[in-house]
Amino acid sequence: MVYAALGIIWVVLLITAFSSLRSLDISVWAKWMWFLFILGVPIMGLAIYAIRCLICADWSALKPLMISRSGSVSKVRENAPRK
């Protein structure tokens, strides 16, 4: 519920920021940079967080499904029915 409220607040702030760009007496280039900054910072933050989660993840649960470095097939694949 809190995340929904924060999302609504973020959308309202985006609408206000974009509507204020129409009234500013700045160049079109500066308006586009401001527009990309407003959209890019949250997306970049999410991307950095996702990469961090992938790096710090506990991959031990997936080890039985992967092929080992020595080239042997994991136990799951050995017990799989053959076609």
BALO-825379 format. One line per 2 residues: number of its first residue (from 1); for each residue y, x, z of N, C-alpha, C, O. Coordinates in pm, whole numbers, plus 50000, padded with zeros to 5 digits. Layout:
BEGIN
NUM	Y/X/Z/Y/X/Z/Y/X/Z/Y/X/Z ~ ...
***
This chain:
BEGIN
1	49881/50082/50000/50000/50000/50000/50126/50087/50000/50225/50056/49934 ~ 50119/50195/50076/50234/50285/50083/50256/50351/49947/50369/50368/49902
3	50144/50389/49880/50157/50453/49749/50216/50357/49646/50292/50399/49558 ~ 50182/50230/49654/50238/50132/49562/50389/50120/49584/50466/50112/49488
5	50430/50118/49710/50573/50110/49740/50647/50235/49692/50756/50224/49636 ~ 50587/50352/49712/50650/50475/49664/50656/50479/49512/50752/50529/49455
7	50553/50425/49445/50554/50417/49300/50665/50326/49249/50732/50358/49151 ~ 50684/50214/49315/50790/50121/49276/50927/50186/49296/51015/50173/49211
9	50944/50255/49407/51071/50324/49434/51095/50431/49327/51208/50446/49280 ~ 50990/50505/49289/51004/50609/49187/51045/50548/49052/51129/50604/48983
11	50985/50435/49015/51019/50369/48889/51164/50321/48891/51235/50333/48791 ~ 51207/50265/49003/51346/50219/49015/51441/50339/49002/51544/50329/48935
13	51408/50451/49065/51492/50570/49053/51495/50623/48910/51599/50668/48863 ~ 51381/50617/48840/51379/50658/48700/51469/50571/48615/51546/50621/48533
15	51461/50441/48634/51544/50348/48557/51691/50374/48584/51773/50372/48493 ~ 51725/50397/48711/51865/50424/48745/51912/50556/48684/52024/50565/48633
17	51827/50658/48690/51866/50788/48634/51883/50779/48483/51977/50835/48428 ~ 51792/50709/48415/51802/50698/48270/51919/50612/48227/51983/50640/48125
19	51950/50508/48304/52065/50426/48268/52196/50500/48293/52295/50476/48225 ~ 52196/50590/48390/52319/50667/48414/52342/50771/48305/52455/50816/48287
21	52238/50809/48233/52257/50904/48123/52341/50847/48010/52406/50922/47937 ~ 52340/50716/47994/52419/50654/47888/52568/50667/47914/52647/50675/47820
23	52607/50670/48040/52749/50670/48071/52808/50809/48092/52930/50823/48100 ~ 52725/50913/48100/52776/51047/48123/52841/51103/47997/52797/51076/47885
25	52945/51179/48018/53015/51241/47906/52964/51385/47888/53038/51481/47907 ~ 52835/51395/47851/52774/51525/47827/52709/51522/47689/52693/51416/47629
27	52671/51638/47642/52613/51646/47508/52475/51581/47504/52411/51561/47607 ~ 52432/51549/47384/52300/51488/47365/52191/51586/47408/52090/51545/47467
29	52212/51715/47380/52115/51817/47419/52096/51818/47570/51983/51825/47618 ~ 52205/51813/47645/52197/51813/47791/52131/51686/47843/52058/51690/47942
31	52155/51574/47777/52090/51450/47817/51939/51459/47797/51862/51413/47882 ~ 51896/51518/47684/51752/51534/47660/51689/51628/47760/51576/51605/47804
33	51758/51734/47797/51705/51827/47898/51691/51756/48034/51592/51775/48104 ~ 51788/51675/48068/51782/51601/48195/51667/51500/48190/51594/51484/48287
35	51650/51433/48078/51542/51337/48060/51406/51406/48075/51319/51355/48146 ~ 51387/51520/48011/51261/51594/48020/51239/51648/48161/51125/51652/48208
37	51345/51688/48230/51333/51736/48366/51286/51624/48459/51199/51645/48543 ~ 51345/51506/48444/51309/51393/48530/51163/51355/48510/51093/51324/48607
39	51115/51356/48387/50975/51322/48361/50881/51440/48383/50766/51421/48424 ~ 50927/51561/48357/50840/51677/48360/50804/51727/48498/50692/51774/48519
41	50895/51718/48593/50869/51772/48726/50751/51700/48794/50663/51769/48846 ~ 50746/51568/48797/50630/51504/48860/50499/51531/48787/50394/51549/48850
43	50504/51534/48654/50383/51560/48577/50336/51704/48599/50217/51729/48612 ~ 50430/51797/48604/50395/51936/48629/50339/51953/48770/50245/52030/48791
45	50395/51881/48865/50342/51885/49002/50199/51834/49009/50116/51892/49079 ~ 50171/51726/48938/50034/51673/48935/49938/51770/48868/49824/51786/48913
47	49983/51835/48762/49897/51931/48693/49866/52051/48782/49752/52096/48787 ~ 49966/52101/48852/49944/52214/48943/49848/52174/49055/49760/52252/49092
49	49865/52054/49110/49776/52006/49215/49632/51992/49164/49538/52027/49234 ~ 49615/51941/49043/49481/51924/48987/49414/52059/48964/49295/52075/48992
51	49488/52156/48914/49433/52290/48893/49394/52352/49026/49289/52416/49037 ~ 49478/52335/49127/49448/52388/49260/49321/52326/49316/49238/52395/49375
53	49304/52196/49297/49183/52128/49346/49059/52179/49274/48954/52195/49335 ~ 49070/52205/49144/48956/52259/49069/48920/52399/49116/48802/52433/49122
55	49019/52479/49149/48994/52615/49194/48930/52615/49333/48839/52694/49360 ~ 48978/52529/49421/48932/52528/49560/48812/52436/49583/48767/52422/49696
57	48760/52374/49479/48652/52276/49496/48523/52343/49541/48500/52461/49514 ~ 48440/52266/49609/48309/52311/49651/48211/52277/49539/48171/52161/49524
59	48172/52375/49463/48086/52355/49347/47938/52365/49382/47854/52359/49292 ~ 47905/52379/49510/47765/52397/49548/47679/52276/49514/47559/52291/49493
61	47736/52158/49510/47659/52038/49478/47616/52038/49331/47518/51972/49296 ~ 47687/52108/49246/47654/52111/49104/47561/52226/49065/47512/52230/48952
63	47536/52319/49158/47453/52434/49126/47313/52396/49077/47263/52462/48986 ~ 47247/52296/49133/47114/52262/49081/47116/52214/48936/47013/52219/48869
65	47228/52169/48888/47236/52118/48752/47270/52225/48650/47257/52203/48530 ~ 47313/52340/48697/47358/52445/48606/47247/52547/48582/47154/52561/48662
67	47258/52616/48472/47164/52724/48441/47212/52849/48516/47331/52879/48517 ~ 47120/52919/48577/47157/53037/48654/47198/53150/48561/47173/53145/48440
69	47260/53250/48616/47308/53364/48537/47193/53447/48481/47209/53515/48379 ~ 47079/53442/48545/46967/53522/48497/46904/53463/48372/46818/53526/48310
71	46945/53344/48335/46894/53282/48213/46783/53182/48239/46739/53114/48146 ~ 46737/53172/48362/46632/53074/48389/46692/52935/48404/46808/52920/48442
73	46613/52837/48374/46658/52699/48381/46645/52651/48525/46551/52689/48594 ~ 46738/52568/48569/46735/52520/48707/46615/52430/48731/46548/52387/48637
75	46589/52400/48858/46474/52320/48898/46482/52179/48840/46380/52120/48804 ~ 46602/52126/48831/46618/51990/48779/46570/51985/48635/46501/51891/48596
77	46607/52084/48556/46567/52085/48416/46419/52115/48399/46357/52067/48304 ~ 46360/52195/48490/46217/52226/48481/46132/52102/48503/46026/52087/48442
79	46179/52014/48593/46103/51894/48628/46134/51778/48534/46073/51672/48547 ~ 46225/51796/48443/46260/51688/48352/46147/51664/48253/46079/51758/48212
81	46125/51538/48214/46018/51510/48118/46050/51570/47982/46165/51571/47938 ~ 45948/51621/47917/45968/51685/47786/45947/51582/47675/45868/51489/47689
83	46019/51601/47567/46010/51507/47454/45905/51551/47357/45883/51485/47256
***
